[in-house]
Amino acid sequence: MSEYWSILVLFALSVALAILIVLISILFGPRRRAKLARKQAPYESGMMAIGAAQRRLPVRFYLIAVLFILFDVEVIFLFSLAAALRDLGWTGFFALFVFIVVLLLGDVWLWKKGAFEWETMDKQ
């Protein structure tokens, strides 16, 4: 049980620091709200905001973001497997082969669905 004391102390310090930061913000932060509507309005880049601050984005942006993360994770796993391939032997080679085949099947499926074509995503 003694090896867990450092984790407990770190957890207690992080909770205490979070509480301390909130208390300092409450004590020393501004207490009055501005009465003028102009002071409450959002201001960005030297211009007054036009329209709503949050607008709906097309799904294609989210799809591109998810594909980007997917490809990043693929590269991370491929580099780590390739770096340890000599130590893993034939078992590692077959694991790498299966991994690449699964990724290629996923890429072919995405290609057939038209996920890589920017213009066709508006029609889905």
N, C-alpha and C positions, 0 to 999 in steps of 0.2 A: 504494500500500500504506500510505502514511502516514495516510490518513483512517480506517483501521481500528484504529489504535493506541488511540484513545480507547475503542473497544468492548472491545478486549482488556484494557485497564487496568481498566475497569469490571467485566468478568467476573472478573478476577483478584482484585479487591477484594471482590466478593461471595462468591467461594469462600473467601477468607481469613477474611472475617467469619463465615461459616457455621461454619467449622472452629473459630474462636476461641470462638464461643458454645457449641459442644458441649464444648470443652475446659474452659471456665469452669464449665459445669454439672457436668462430671465431677469437677473439682477441689474446688469449693465446695459441691456438693450433698450431701444427706444420704447417709451411707454405710451406716447400719444400717437394717435393716427391722424394723418393729415386730413383736414376738412375739405380741401379743394379736390374736386374730381380730377383736375389736371395732374395733381401730384400722385394720384392713385393710378393713373393710366400707364400702361407699359410703354417703354421708350427704348428704341433700338436703332442704332446706326444714324442717329441724328434726325430721324423722321418719326412722325407719329404713326402708330400702327393703323393699318387699314384692314378691316374685316376681323374675323376670328383669329385668335392666336393658334389654335389647333385646327388643322384641316386634315381631311382624310386623304391618305396616300393610296395610290393604286396597289393592288396585290403584287404586281410585278416587282416592286422595290423589295418587298419582304422575301419573295422567291429568290431574287438575286442575292440578298443578304444570307439566306439560309444556304444557298449553293456555295457562296464564298466560304462560309464556315465549314461546310462539308469538305470542300477541297483542301482547306487548311489542315483539318484533322487528318485527311488522307495523307498529306505530305508529311506530317509529324510522325505518323505510324510507319510510313514507308522508310523514312530516314532512320528511325530507331531500329526497325527490323533489318535494314541493310547494314547498319553499323554492327549489329550482333550476329550477322549471318554466318560468319566463320565459326563462331563458338557454338552456334545452334546445330550446325551440321545439316544433314538431309532433312531432319524433322523441321528445322527452321526454314529450309528451302521450300518444302511443300506447304508450310503454313503461309509463307510469303506468296506463293503461287495461288493458293486459295483466296487469300486476301485480295490480290490483284484481280482475280477473276470475278469476285463479288463486286468490286468497285467498278470494273468494266461493264458488268451487267447493269448496274445502277446507272452508269453514264449512258449506256445505250438506251435504257428505258427513258431517261430524261430527254435524250435527243429525239426519240420517237414522239414524246409528248410535246415537243416544241419548246422546252424550257430554255433553250439556248438562243432562241430567236426572239428578239426584242419586239418586233412588229406583231407577231402572232399572239403575244400574251394579252393584248387588248381584247381579243375575240373570245377568250376563255371565260 
